[in-house]
Amino acid sequence: MQKIPARKKLLFFMTLLTTSFVAFAQSASSAQVKMEGSEGTMLTGQVMASFDQPWAMTFLPDGHSLVTEKEGVIWLLDKNQQKRFSVDNVPSVTARGQGGLGDVIIHPDFATNNTVYVSYIERDPQDDAFSGAVIERATLNITNNSASLSDREIIWRQSPKVTGNGHYSHRMVFSPDGYLFITSGERQKFTPAQNMAMNLGKILRLNDDGSVPDDNPFAGNGNVTGQIWTLGHRNPLGIDFDAEGNLWAHEMGPRHGDELNIIERGRNYGYPMVSQGDHYSGTKIPNHEDFPIFKSPEKAWVPAISPAGFIIYKGTMFSDWTGNGFIGGLSSKALVRVAFDKDDKGAWKVEEAERYEWGKRVREVEQDDKGNIYVLEDKEGGRLIKIQHNN
């Protein structure tokens, strides 16, 4: 029997391994997911890729995308939404509880400045039991075989750092007129949401470099206070603008009572003084209706859906959905669609239109410039799924 040289054995093994990996990747990306709608609709989703604890996604103007993983990885995906390579020189994180690497968005002028914004959890160098969310602005550099961040600069911090590993929120969105809005959770400490000397439990408005706009409602009252756009929030994990420029954000309630709010300059949304839910201890919290000084939600869920990720759909591919909101559901394990309308007096009317279920927690929802809708499943092995357009 002729003996096969070791070098040929190695080449044969590597070829077999590569072929098997490609076949597996193609099989994974062609897998289909059936999403059953509560109103009888059946959607089909195509699995594009899978990740370990994915948290956020954003699209670049050329069709590539970025996906963050909570443990500290940012992936660059190609135009077909397949993993291309991980991004170098990303912030170092120690993931605990709800904290780790978080949101990623691009600057409105990304096509000319390549600027991205990344949120993550920073631990106190003297005592890492204390932590808070921060946002970095950086330049994204992409070559044929690599991607990296450079010129990294922290432009915002939650203040103060506190103990615990929950309710960071740290979602971001740019307004049509170029301001950076940030959701900042109350860190499971309740009272910071009403404390104007802290930026916890708030929605904040900054310039793109992290400075405070002169026309913010509390500008001139100290840097942290000047950042505040609205207060009285618990754990807002989704934020987006509609086509008319209205800002909307959802937040997790306590034991139940998740909310969807229209975000209006300088308003107080009441937490922890009021809520549509109760404390986990069972202690009753007054409803918004009991104290009309606080802004009531446009929609509340009892029982909870545990909202995460949010878009207001601006595409035309799914023309029946244009203007609808899409919310990822964690405990509800669903993609929740909401419809917006106004009554004769101009008051908002927001209703859940349908929810689509396939047995997975949904962490993120995104839309590309062609009008495709993508969802990211939560936790280990979370899949990126592209919702199919059924003509």
Summary of the structure (lengths in Angstrom):
residues: 391
radius of gyration: 21.9
end to end distance: 60.2
largest distance: 90.2
contacts: 1318
relative contact order: 0.12
helix: 11%
strand: 44%
